[in-house]
């Protein structure tokens, strides 16, 4: 196990305690990044509880964004699965991000968004409602669903991120 794992574990425990002591402000995730032996690929071990849909970002979103800015990478690979009513939906694709810019955008698929672009969408207030679950150590969204219009069925889009690996 790499030497940085205890620090991230402690950070997740402290973050979880702060969120719970703050009155459970919609705690969106209790996720710990675990490093696979010999690599720096992160996979959330557990995610709980199911987040509540909301229209505006709150304390859990800000905590995740702060963690991402502090501990996340500017160059990374992540497997992203986009689910929507659109061609190519539901197939996982590895997204390569170099210097915070997506280097790969396969044709015939829903658009892939970098982690920074997902946070931009959360904070743009362009969606009527969103639901997000974050990795509390590194702050990236493990699963995020956007609902642009409340009274329209089928316009929702969900992004699931797995196998985060810094470059």
N, C-alpha and C positions, 0 to 999 in steps of 0.2 A: 504494500500500500504506500503510495507517495506520501512524503512528509507533510504536505499541505492538507491532507484529509482531516486531521483532528481540528484544525482551525476552522474549516468550513462546517464541520459538525457542530462545534461550539457556537458558531455564528447562527446556524439554523435553530438551535435550542434557544439562544438569547432572543432571536427575532420572533420565534413562536411565543415565548413568554411575554414579550412586549406587546404583541398583537392581542393575545388572550387577556392580559391585564388591562388593555385599553378598552375592555368591554366587548371583546369579540367582534370588533368592527368588520364583520363579514370576512373573517379569516378565510382566505381563498385557497390556501394550500399549506400543507405541512409536507414539504418535500426535501429530501436530503440528497445532495449530489454525491454519488459514490463513484470513486475512480476504479476502473478496472485495473488489475495489477499489470504494471508495465506500460500503461498508456494513460493519456489524460482525456479519455472519453467519459462523459458524464451521462448518467441515466438516473432519473428520479426513482428513489426506492419506494416511496409511498406518497400519495396525494390524498388529502382529506381536509375538510368535508367538501361536499359539492357547493360551489359558490352560488350566490344569489345574483340573478340578473340585475343590472343597474344601468342608469343612463349617464352618470358622470363618474369619473375616476375618484377613488377614495384612498384612504390610508394604505390598504394592502397594495394597491397599484403603485403608489408613490414609493413604498418600501421596496417593491420589486424593481422599479426603475432605478432607484438609488443603488441597489445591489448590482444591477446590470452595469451601470456606469462605473461602479467601483471595482467589480470582480470579473465582469464579462470581457469578451475579447473583441478586438476590432477586426480580426481575421479569424474565421472559423468555418467549420462544416457542420451542418445539422440536417437531419432527415426531416422533411416537411411533408405532411399529408394535408391536402386541402379538400374539404368536403363541401359541395354545393350542388345546385342544379345546373351543372355546366359540363361541357365535354372534358374528359380526363380527370374527373373528380374521383377522389378516394385512393389514388395510387401514390405511394410514397416516392419522393424524389429527394436526392441529396442536393442541398443548396450550398453552394460555395460562396462565401462572403470574404472579400479582400478589401481591407481598409474601409470597412463599413459599407461597401458597395457590392450588390449581388453580381457575381461574375457569370452566373448561369441562369438562363430564363428559357426553359424548353418550350417549343412551339406546341400548339394543340392542347394546352393545359390551362387551368385557372392560374392567374399570376401568383408567383411565389413572393412572399414578403420577407425581408430581412427582419431580424429581431428589432432593430431600431425602427423600421417601417411599421411593425406591429404596434410598438409603443406610440409612434406618431399617430396611428389611426385611433388608438384608445383616447389620446389627449386631443384629437381634432374635434371631438363632439359631433362627428358627422353621422354617427349611427344612433338610432333611437335607444338601443339597449345593447349591452355586451356582457359576456360572462367570461371570466379569466381565472385560470389556475396557473400559479407560477412555481418555478423552482426557487425556493427561498434562499438557497446559498448563492446562486449566480444571478437570480432575478429574471431569467428569460421565461416567457410564457410556455408552459408545457401544453396547455390547451386553451384556446381562446375562440369564442364564438361571437360574431357580430350579427346583429339584426337591424338592418338599415331602417325598416319601416314596420311599426308594430302591427298595423292592420293588413299587412300583405304577407301571404303565406308563400314560402318557397324562396325568399330572397336572402335567407340566412347563409352565412359562410363560416366554416369552422377550420381553424388551423391547429394541427397537432404537431409538436416538435419533439423529436427523439434523437438520441445519439449525438448530442452536442459534443464537438471536439474542437478545441482551440487550435489555431495554426501558428 
